[in-house]
Amino acid sequence: MKKLNTGIEEMDRRTIADGLSRLLADTYMVYLQTHNFHWNVTGPLFGSLHPMLEKQYKELAEATDLIAERIRALGFPAPATLMEFAELTSIKEGRGVPKAEDMIEILVDGHEAIVRRTRDIVPMITEYYDESTLTLLADRRLAHEKTAWMLRSIL
């Protein structure tokens, strides 16, 4: 493959890609939780949560693709295995099927963790003048803040 020459040095691109890899892992873990809860939610909140969670996991699946493609555009492979995601994520995986209210709290925590992760990455991106990644992070942060607010409003 031809050497990448976009104005950001390889070590700087590596730093950004590493941060994005952690964001990808967090996003994928929240995607899995959301899909799990969509499948397994029961009780009085089923009618409202089931379709809401479907919309959210589809949006998260698209987000993982955007983040992975940005990592690739920076010249590095995107993590793509559960083992890699488990090593990179800050999201704790639970067991069993929680009650609907607990599902909502778990998802709010996950979305807020992703918001914090995007904030952690911003200083390195600003330092290297990577506006493309900065735009991606701003879009992701806005989506996760909105989703956390909507979920929190149910409680």
Backbone as CSV, one residue per row, in Angstrom:
resi,resn,N_x,N_y,N_z,CA_x,CA_y,CA_z,C_x,C_y,C_z
1,MET,0.843,-1.179,0.000,0.000,0.000,0.000,0.893,1.248,0.000
2,LYS,0.480,2.255,-0.714,1.222,3.505,-0.776,1.239,4.167,0.600
3,LYS,2.355,4.785,0.939,2.518,5.453,2.225,1.512,6.597,2.374
4,LEU,0.917,6.698,3.539,-0.075,7.726,3.844,0.628,9.055,4.084
5,ASN,0.146,10.108,3.438,0.753,11.427,3.572,-0.356,12.480,3.606
6,THR,-0.985,12.640,4.782,-2.111,13.568,4.912,-1.774,14.785,5.768
7,GLY,-0.520,14.888,6.181,-0.118,16.029,6.991,-0.092,15.760,8.479
8,ILE,-0.475,14.563,8.886,-0.379,14.161,10.293,0.642,13.038,10.354
9,GLU,1.657,13.222,11.170,2.742,12.232,11.272,2.201,10.883,11.760
10,GLU,2.899,9.810,11.385,2.451,8.458,11.714,2.257,8.251,13.213
11,MET,3.177,8.707,14.031,3.041,8.529,15.489,1.816,9.273,16.018
12,ASP,1.538,10.427,15.463,0.367,11.201,15.882,-0.920,10.509,15.431
13,ARG,-0.906,9.980,14.202,-2.061,9.218,13.726,-2.283,7.982,14.584
14,ARG,-1.197,7.356,15.016,-1.291,6.171,15.889,-1.959,6.546,17.213
15,THR,-1.570,7.674,17.777,-2.160,8.129,19.037,-3.662,8.346,18.880
16,ILE,-4.040,9.000,17.792,-5.464,9.239,17.530,-6.188,7.913,17.312
17,ALA,-5.610,7.032,16.510,-6.229,5.737,16.224,-6.391,4.906,17.499
18,ASP,-5.423,4.993,18.393,-5.540,4.267,19.665,-6.722,4.795,20.482
19,GLY,-6.871,6.112,20.525,-8.015,6.691,21.232,-9.325,6.286,20.576
20,LEU,-9.358,6.317,19.262,-10.569,5.912,18.544,-10.858,4.422,18.718
21,SER,-9.816,3.621,18.855,-10.017,2.184,19.086,-10.715,1.949,20.420
22,ARG,-10.356,2.711,21.433,-11.034,2.608,22.725,-12.489,3.091,22.612
23,LEU,-12.704,4.161,21.848,-14.066,4.636,21.607,-14.883,3.586,20.859
24,LEU,-14.271,2.947,19.873,-14.950,1.892,19.123,-15.340,0.744,20.046
25,ALA,-14.440,0.340,20.919,-14.740,-0.753,21.853,-15.889,-0.381,22.789
26,ASP,-15.857,0.828,23.319,-16.950,1.277,24.195,-18.272,1.296,23.430
27,THR,-18.241,1.815,22.218,-19.455,1.910,21.405,-19.994,0.519,21.094
28,TYR,-19.103,-0.404,20.763,-19.537,-1.758,20.451,-20.147,-2.438,21.676
29,MET,-19.564,-2.211,22.835,-20.115,-2.826,24.045,-21.507,-2.282,24.357
30,VAL,-21.716,-0.983,24.180,-23.045,-0.411,24.414,-24.017,-0.906,23.332
31,TYR,-23.524,-1.084,22.114,-24.338,-1.683,21.058,-24.821,-3.074,21.502
32,LEU,-23.898,-3.905,21.986,-24.274,-5.261,22.417,-25.285,-5.226,23.565
33,GLN,-25.061,-4.350,24.533,-26.013,-4.226,25.646,-27.385,-3.801,25.140
34,THR,-27.399,-2.826,24.249,-28.665,-2.308,23.728,-29.412,-3.385,22.949
35,HIS,-28.690,-4.132,22.133,-29.319,-5.205,21.356,-29.839,-6.302,22.292
36,ASN,-29.040,-6.657,23.277,-29.446,-7.635,24.286,-30.729,-7.192,24.978
37,PHE,-30.767,-5.939,25.420,-31.932,-5.442,26.143,-33.146,-5.343,25.225
38,HIS,-32.949,-5.021,23.971,-34.037,-5.011,22.998,-34.671,-6.402,22.916
39,TRP,-33.835,-7.422,22.838,-34.343,-8.781,22.749,-35.039,-9.233,24.032
40,ASN,-34.558,-8.781,25.178,-34.956,-9.393,26.440,-35.795,-8.527,27.369
41,VAL,-36.128,-7.315,26.975,-36.931,-6.462,27.850,-38.338,-7.051,28.018
42,THR,-38.849,-6.959,29.239,-40.210,-7.410,29.546,-40.845,-6.407,30.501
43,GLY,-42.117,-6.579,30.734,-42.809,-5.755,31.713,-43.537,-4.572,31.089
44,PRO,-44.016,-3.676,31.949,-44.844,-2.563,31.476,-44.134,-1.611,30.510
45,LEU,-42.805,-1.570,30.559,-42.066,-0.671,29.670,-41.748,-1.300,28.307
46,PHE,-42.140,-2.560,28.121,-41.809,-3.255,26.872,-42.251,-2.475,25.642
47,GLY,-43.498,-2.016,25.630,-44.063,-1.347,24.458,-43.294,-0.114,24.031
48,SER,-42.735,0.611,24.975,-41.971,1.808,24.622,-40.479,1.500,24.432
49,LEU,-39.937,0.600,25.235,-38.498,0.332,25.152,-38.102,-0.506,23.947
50,HIS,-38.895,-1.508,23.610,-38.511,-2.414,22.530,-38.221,-1.654,21.229
51,PRO,-39.129,-0.829,20.732,-38.811,-0.104,19.488,-37.733,0.966,19.669
52,MET,-37.687,1.601,20.848,-36.659,2.610,21.098,-35.276,1.983,21.074
53,LEU,-35.131,0.837,21.704,-33.834,0.165,21.741,-33.428,-0.338,20.357
54,GLU,-34.394,-0.755,19.544,-34.070,-1.170,18.180,-33.481,0.008,17.398
55,LYS,-34.110,1.144,17.498,-33.597,2.340,16.818,-32.193,2.662,17.316
56,GLN,-31.982,2.543,18.637,-30.678,2.871,19.214,-29.600,1.881,18.798
57,TYR,-29.891,0.590,18.790,-28.820,-0.347,18.408,-28.484,-0.222,16.930
58,LYS,-29.441,0.118,16.113,-29.133,0.338,14.695,-28.238,1.561,14.521
59,GLU,-28.509,2.618,15.270,-27.673,3.818,15.213,-26.268,3.513,15.724
60,LEU,-26.165,2.710,16.778,-24.857,2.334,17.318,-24.074,1.471,16.324
61,ALA,-24.763,0.584,15.609,-24.088,-0.237,14.594,-23.497,0.654,13.509
62,GLU,-24.243,1.656,13.087,-23.726,2.599,12.095,-22.544,3.387,12.658
63,ALA,-22.632,3.756,13.933,-21.546,4.510,14.572,-20.263,3.694,14.619
64,THR,-20.370,2.397,14.922,-19.158,1.576,14.967,-18.485,1.561,13.602
65,ASP,-19.283,1.539,12.549,-18.727,1.539,11.204,-17.988,2.853,10.918
66,LEU,-18.577,3.973,11.286,-17.941,5.276,11.068,-16.617,5.398,11.823
67,ILE,-16.612,4.933,13.067,-15.397,5.021,13.881,-14.314,4.108,13.300
68,ALA,-14.698,2.875,12.952,-13.723,1.935,12.374,-13.168,2.468,11.056
69,GLU,-14.014,3.065,10.246,-13.540,3.614,8.974,-12.593,4.787,9.188
70,ARG,-12.816,5.570,10.236,-11.897,6.674,10.527,-10.537,6.128,10.951
71,ILE,-10.536,5.067,11.755,-9.274,4.428,12.153,-8.532,3.948,10.910
72,ARG,-9.262,3.331,9.985,-8.649,2.846,8.745,-8.110,4.016,7.922
73,ALA,-8.855,5.115,7.853,-8.405,6.282,7.087,-7.126,6.868,7.673
74,LEU,-6.926,6.675,8.977,-5.697,7.135,9.628,-4.527,6.182,9.371
75,GLY,-4.817,5.042,8.739,-3.757,4.130,8.327,-3.515,2.950,9.247
76,PHE,-4.479,2.637,10.108,-4.296,1.547,11.058,-5.480,0.596,11.010
77,PRO,-5.257,-0.667,11.378,-6.378,-1.609,11.429,-7.291,-1.292,12.617
78,ALA,-8.564,-1.453,12.397,-9.541,-1.251,13.479,-9.671,-2.543,14.280
79,PRO,-9.754,-2.439,15.605,-10.014,-3.653,16.382,-11.374,-4.204,15.976
80,ALA,-11.474,-5.525,15.921,-12.719,-6.092,15.411,-13.087,-7.429,16.046
81,THR,-12.449,-7.766,17.164,-12.801,-9.014,17.837,-13.298,-8.703,19.242
82,LEU,-14.086,-9.613,19.771,-14.575,-9.422,21.132,-13.426,-9.359,22.129
83,MET,-12.368,-10.122,21.870,-11.204,-10.107,22.754,-10.558,-8.718,22.756
84,GLU,-10.390,-8.145,21.573,-9.811,-6.799,21.493,-10.717,-5.777,22.169
85,PHE,-12.008,-5.866,21.901,-12.938,-4.922,22.513,-12.916,-5.046,24.041
86,ALA,-12.859,-6.270,24.543,-12.829,-6.479,25.993,-11.594,-5.843,26.623
87,GLU,-10.471,-5.875,25.904,-9.241,-5.267,26.420,-9.282,-3.741,26.377
88,LEU,-10.013,-3.174,25.432,-9.993,-1.734,25.199,-11.136,-0.969,25.871
89,THR,-12.213,-1.648,26.200,-13.416,-0.949,26.660,-13.356,-0.557,28.136
90,SER,-14.101,0.483,28.457,-14.302,0.871,29.855,-15.685,0.435,30.343
91,ILE,-16.471,-0.171,29.461,-17.836,-0.587,29.759,-17.812,-1.984,30.376
92,LYS,-18.441,-2.124,31.508,-18.513,-3.427,32.179,-19.657,-4.242,31.594
93,GLU,-19.354,-5.483,31.288,-20.376,-6.381,30.765,-21.061,-7.097,31.920
94,GLY,-22.381,-7.101,31.901,-23.143,-7.769,32.952,-23.585,-9.147,32.510
95,ARG,-24.187,-9.846,33.439,-24.724,-11.173,33.153,-26.219,-11.175,33.457
96,GLY,-26.906,-12.076,32.812,-28.323,-12.221,33.078,-29.150,-11.148,32.397
97,VAL,-30.419,-11.098,32.790,-31.357,-10.142,32.213,-31.885,-9.252,33.339
98,PRO,-31.420,-8.014,33.377,-31.899,-7.105,34.418,-33.337,-6.658,34.164
99,LYS,-33.960,-6.089,35.187,-35.281,-5.486,35.026,-35.169,-4.295,34.078
100,ALA,-36.280,-3.919,33.491,-36.289,-2.845,32.489,-35.670,-1.559,33.030
101,GLU,-36.009,-1.178,34.248,-35.463,0.048,34.820,-33.938,-0.045,34.972
102,ASP,-33.461,-1.226,35.345,-32.019,-1.427,35.470,-31.339,-1.395,34.104
103,MET,-32.021,-1.919,33.088,-31.487,-1.838,31.723,-31.254,-0.377,31.334
104,ILE,-32.239,0.449,31.639,-32.144,1.869,31.287,-30.957,2.505,31.999
105,GLU,-30.802,2.227,33.277,-29.681,2.798,34.034,-28.336,2.327,33.467
106,ILE,-28.247,1.061,33.121,-27.014,0.518,32.544,-26.682,1.239,31.237
107,LEU,-27.699,1.443,30.410,-27.472,2.110,29.127,-27.119,3.579,29.302
108,VAL,-27.758,4.255,30.248,-27.398,5.653,30.519,-25.928,5.720,30.920
109,ASP,-25.514,4.843,31.816,-24.107,4.810,32.240,-23.178,4.568,31.059
110,GLY,-23.563,3.669,30.153,-22.745,3.368,28.991,-22.623,4.550,28.045
111,HIS,-23.741,5.201,27.774,-23.702,6.360,26.877,-22.888,7.499,27.488
112,GLU,-23.026,7.687,28.783,-22.241,8.743,29.432,-20.754,8.396,29.452
113,ALA,-20.410,7.120,29.561,-19.007,6.709,29.484,-18.430,7.016,28.104
114,ILE,-19.241,6.817,27.081,-18.787,7.139,25.724,-18.586,8.646,25.575
115,VAL,-19.489,9.439,26.138,-19.321,10.898,26.100,-17.995,11.283,26.747
116,ARG,-17.714,10.689,27.901,-16.432,10.990,28.579,-15.249,10.553,27.723
117,ARG,-15.377,9.417,27.075,-14.299,8.921,26.212,-14.038,9.909,25.076
118,THR,-15.094,10.437,24.471,-14.880,11.405,23.387,-14.147,12.636,23.909
119,ARG,-14.462,13.046,25.118,-13.790,14.216,25.704,-12.311,13.922,25.974
120,ASP,-11.995,12.690,26.349,-10.599,12.305,26.601,-9.747,12.390,25.331
121,ILE,-10.365,12.137,24.183,-9.626,12.086,22.926,-9.409,13.479,22.331
122,VAL,-10.295,14.413,22.629,-10.256,15.742,21.996,-8.903,16.444,22.109
123,PRO,-8.232,16.469,23.265,-6.964,17.204,23.335,-5.913,16.722,22.337
124,MET,-5.802,15.419,22.132,-4.803,14.920,21.187,-5.181,15.283,19.760
125,ILE,-6.456,15.281,19.456,-6.897,15.620,18.102,-6.664,17.099,17.827
126,THR,-6.948,17.928,18.800,-6.732,19.363,18.663,-5.252,19.653,18.449
127,GLU,-4.410,18.944,19.191,-2.961,19.136,19.073,-2.463,18.816,17.666
128,TYR,-3.064,17.815,17.025,-2.600,17.381,15.710,-3.441,17.954,14.567
129,TYR,-4.358,18.847,14.872,-5.198,19.503,13.859,-5.936,18.499,12.983
130,ASP,-6.575,17.546,13.629,-7.330,16.520,12.907,-8.816,16.863,12.982
131,GLU,-9.234,17.802,12.149,-10.612,18.276,12.163,-11.611,17.181,11.790
132,SER,-11.221,16.262,10.922,-12.131,15.189,10.523,-12.525,14.331,11.714
133,THR,-11.544,13.956,12.518,-11.838,13.159,13.709,-12.582,13.998,14.739
134,LEU,-12.228,15.260,14.854,-12.916,16.151,15.792,-14.402,16.253,15.456
135,THR,-14.727,16.352,14.186,-16.127,16.397,13.752,-16.843,15.095,14.088
136,LEU,-16.176,13.976,13.830,-16.753,12.674,14.164,-17.051,12.594,15.658
137,LEU,-16.100,13.014,16.478,-16.296,12.965,17.935,-17.425,13.882,18.383
138,ALA,-17.513,15.061,17.808,-18.589,15.985,18.177,-19.946,15.379,17.831
139,ASP,-20.043,14.769,16.663,-21.294,14.125,16.260,-21.650,12.974,17.190
140,ARG,-20.638,12.160,17.534,-20.879,11.022,18.431,-21.289,11.510,19.824
141,ARG,-20.601,12.526,20.326,-20.929,13.045,21.656,-22.375,13.541,21.685
142,LEU,-22.768,14.302,20.684,-24.134,14.819,20.613,-25.151,13.679,20.615
143,ALA,-24.902,12.641,19.830,-25.820,11.496,19.768,-25.924,10.786,21.110
144,HIS,-24.794,10.592,21.785,-24.817,9.868,23.060,-25.415,10.716,24.179
145,GLU,-25.159,11.998,24.162,-25.787,12.873,25.165,-27.305,12.872,25.002
146,LYS,-27.769,12.925,23.768,-29.212,12.908,23.506,-29.826,11.576,23.922
147,THR,-29.162,10.480,23.575,-29.688,9.163,23.936,-29.734,8.992,25.448
148,ALA,-28.677,9.413,26.139,-28.665,9.316,27.607,-29.797,10.139,28.205
149,TRP,-30.027,11.321,27.670,-31.118,12.181,28.161,-32.470,11.500,27.957
150,MET,-32.687,10.929,26.754,-33.964,10.280,26.479,-34.187,9.088,27.410
151,LEU,-33.150,8.294,27.606,-33.275,7.141,28.497,-33.491,7.590,29.941
152,ARG,-32.728,8.574,30.368,-32.850,9.092,31.726,-34.259,9.622,31.984
153,SER,-34.901,10.181,30.965,-36.235,10.750,31.105,-37.297,9.696,31.394
154,ILE,-37.007,8.453,31.064,-37.952,7.369,31.321,-37.978,7.004,32.804
155,LEU,-36.851,7.172,33.465,-36.746,6.750,34.868,-37.502,7.676,35.813
